[in-house]
Amino acid sequence: MRKFHFLLIIVSLILVLSGCWDRTEINDLAYVVATGVDKGQKQRYRFSVQVPLPSSLGGAGSSGGGGGTSGEGPFFVARGTGRNLQEGMEDIQARLSRELYFAHRRVLIIGEEQARAGIMEILNSVFIQPQSRLSTFLIVSKGDAVKLLKAEPKMEQFSAEAIREMAKTGSDQTVKDVMQDIDRPGQEAIVPLIETTGTMKKDKNGKEVLMDSFAVFKGDKLSFITNHRESHGILWLIEKMNKKDYSFSVSKDKEMTVRIINQNVHRRFTTVNGRPKFDLSVRVTGTLLENEPNLRIEDPKTYHFIIDKMEQKIKQDIQIILKHSHSHGVDVNGFGWYLFKKQNQKWENNWKNGWEDLLHNLKVNVKVDADIQRTTNSGRIEKE
């Protein structure tokens, strides 16, 4: 009788074991490392994915970099269209032998035209898709996003990896960060902008990737794209200048270059006639890399002259981006979000509804305190 009960238990366990009936083999999946979304016709999306080809990655005779869409390179780009992103993905899936898998997606690129039309629906689709990660880097492309997926940077095997590395060392904006900024009152999203280029910047038809600008949003729509000095201003404001080189003029056609090793921004506000007024205090520490005019930095008078030039340039960079963004009614530095947190009652009662108008005339005093702690070239000593 005991043996019968034991056998009955064993049989019962066998019946409830599921085994591997729903398994998905690795070689049945197409691992998507980057996706692009462009604006299509008649309220439709153009959806594109970049998928590595495992058989072409690191094998014997592999050249290491470059790729294409016809299968001879280490990746391919597939495209589809749809009224929403899920429909666009299904359009691609219908023409693939492997199942699209998005858990390893590194970057999401949104085309410039689509960014001007709005990005929130795209971000929401990422948020609700089980395989998607909110840590995916978000990028805006100059022109169509699919063009960036087809780029062939020489240092990486596919463009998704190059873009990920550049985004990580740049402003480091993820899908989660942008969704939060859009949702916060008195705060706008800032997203890195990329474009294709050559090994020389002036070559516009190359297959390298350039990331030196920002797409500034108003709500979920692209408002404007920054120029070089405005981009520096944004990096100062969001405290992302660490480990970057910064050049400034000290005389005609003579510049000095420092590497930023520490940087922080402190905000303080006062109320004047019922309107907020902000003071920005920027603390910067750097190491001298290049002393083109060969100035004697050990001399106190010369040192203060150099520091003054550096502080003026940083201050101008910040003022330029603040002036441009505020003229568009865009709170690029999150002054409103600061007031929402620090003076919530005043924000709700006095400033929230008319904040865009207040931005046009918002007084912001910028004070920069710079220091060069170490030098690699202190300047030669001229004989009298």
RAURZI-V295954 format. One record per backbone hydrogen bond with DSSP energy under -0.5 kcal/mol. CO is the residue of the C=O (numbers start at 1). NH is the residue of the N-H. If there is no record, write none. Layout:
co:CO nh:NH
co:CO nh:NH
//
This chain:
co:1 nh:5
co:2 nh:6
co:3 nh:7
co:4 nh:8
co:5 nh:9
co:6 nh:10
co:7 nh:11
co:8 nh:12
co:9 nh:13
co:10 nh:14
co:11 nh:15
co:12 nh:16
co:13 nh:17
co:18 nh:21
co:20 nh:23
co:25 nh:28
co:26 nh:29
co:28 nh:99
co:29 nh:31
co:30 nh:32
co:30 nh:101
co:31 nh:33
co:31 nh:52
co:33 nh:106
co:33 nh:107
co:34 nh:50
co:35 nh:109
co:36 nh:48
co:37 nh:111
co:38 nh:46
co:44 nh:40
co:45 nh:47
co:45 nh:82
co:46 nh:38
co:47 nh:80
co:48 nh:36
co:49 nh:51
co:49 nh:78
co:50 nh:33
co:50 nh:34
co:51 nh:76
co:52 nh:54
co:53 nh:56
co:54 nh:57
co:56 nh:58
co:59 nh:62
co:63 nh:65
co:66 nh:74
co:74 nh:53
co:75 nh:68
co:76 nh:51
co:78 nh:49
co:80 nh:47
co:82 nh:45
co:84 nh:88
co:85 nh:89
co:86 nh:90
co:87 nh:91
co:88 nh:92
co:89 nh:93
co:90 nh:94
co:92 nh:95
co:93 nh:96
co:99 nh:30
co:101 nh:32
co:102 nh:105
co:106 nh:137
co:107 nh:35
co:108 nh:139
co:109 nh:37
co:110 nh:141
co:111 nh:115
co:112 nh:116
co:113 nh:117
co:114 nh:118
co:115 nh:222
co:119 nh:123
co:120 nh:124
co:121 nh:125
co:122 nh:126
co:123 nh:127
co:124 nh:128
co:125 nh:129
co:129 nh:132
co:133 nh:136
co:134 nh:176
co:136 nh:175
co:137 nh:108
co:139 nh:110
co:140 nh:194
co:141 nh:112
co:141 nh:143
co:143 nh:112
co:144 nh:147
co:144 nh:148
co:145 nh:148
co:145 nh:149
co:146 nh:150
co:148 nh:151
co:151 nh:159
co:153 nh:66
co:153 nh:156
co:156 nh:66
co:158 nh:161
co:158 nh:162
co:159 nh:163
co:160 nh:164
co:161 nh:165
co:162 nh:166
co:163 nh:167
co:164 nh:168
co:165 nh:169
co:166 nh:170
co:167 nh:172
co:172 nh:174
co:173 nh:138
co:174 nh:178
co:175 nh:179
co:176 nh:180
co:177 nh:181
co:178 nh:182
co:179 nh:183
co:180 nh:184
co:184 nh:187
co:186 nh:336
co:186 nh:337
co:189 nh:217
co:191 nh:215
co:192 nh:140
co:193 nh:213
co:194 nh:142
co:195 nh:210
co:197 nh:208
co:200 nh:198
co:200 nh:203
co:202 nh:204
co:203 nh:198
co:203 nh:206
co:207 nh:152
co:208 nh:197
co:210 nh:195
co:213 nh:193
co:214 nh:216
co:214 nh:226
co:215 nh:191
co:215 nh:217
co:216 nh:223
co:216 nh:224
co:218 nh:221
co:220 nh:119
co:221 nh:218
co:224 nh:216
co:227 nh:231
co:228 nh:232
co:229 nh:233
co:230 nh:234
co:231 nh:235
co:232 nh:236
co:233 nh:237
co:234 nh:238
co:235 nh:240
co:236 nh:239
co:241 nh:244
co:244 nh:260
co:246 nh:258
co:248 nh:256
co:251 nh:254
co:254 nh:250
co:254 nh:251
co:255 nh:292
co:256 nh:248
co:257 nh:289
co:257 nh:290
co:258 nh:246
co:258 nh:260
co:259 nh:287
co:260 nh:243
co:262 nh:285
co:264 nh:283
co:266 nh:281
co:268 nh:279
co:270 nh:272
co:270 nh:277
co:272 nh:275
co:275 nh:272
co:276 nh:363
co:277 nh:270
co:278 nh:365
co:279 nh:268
co:279 nh:281
co:280 nh:282
co:280 nh:367
co:281 nh:266
co:281 nh:283
co:282 nh:284
co:282 nh:369
co:283 nh:264
co:284 nh:371
co:285 nh:261
co:285 nh:262
co:286 nh:373
co:286 nh:374
co:287 nh:259
co:288 nh:376
co:290 nh:257
co:291 nh:294
co:295 nh:297
co:296 nh:299
co:299 nh:303
co:300 nh:304
co:301 nh:305
co:302 nh:306
co:303 nh:307
co:304 nh:308
co:305 nh:309
co:306 nh:310
co:307 nh:311
co:308 nh:312
co:309 nh:313
co:310 nh:314
co:311 nh:315
co:312 nh:316
co:313 nh:317
co:314 nh:318
co:315 nh:319
co:316 nh:320
co:317 nh:321
co:318 nh:322
co:319 nh:323
co:320 nh:324
co:321 nh:325
co:322 nh:326
co:323 nh:327
co:324 nh:328
co:325 nh:328
co:325 nh:330
co:326 nh:329
co:329 nh:331
co:330 nh:332
co:331 nh:188
co:331 nh:334
co:334 nh:338
co:335 nh:339
co:336 nh:340
co:337 nh:341
co:338 nh:342
co:339 nh:343
co:343 nh:347
co:344 nh:348
co:345 nh:349
co:346 nh:350
co:346 nh:351
co:347 nh:351
co:347 nh:352
co:352 nh:355
co:354 nh:358
co:355 nh:359
co:356 nh:360
co:357 nh:360
co:357 nh:361
co:358 nh:361
co:359 nh:362
co:362 nh:364
co:363 nh:278
co:364 nh:366
co:365 nh:280
co:365 nh:367
co:367 nh:282
co:368 nh:370
co:369 nh:284
co:371 nh:286
co:371 nh:373
co:374 nh:288
co:378 nh:297
co:380 nh:382
//
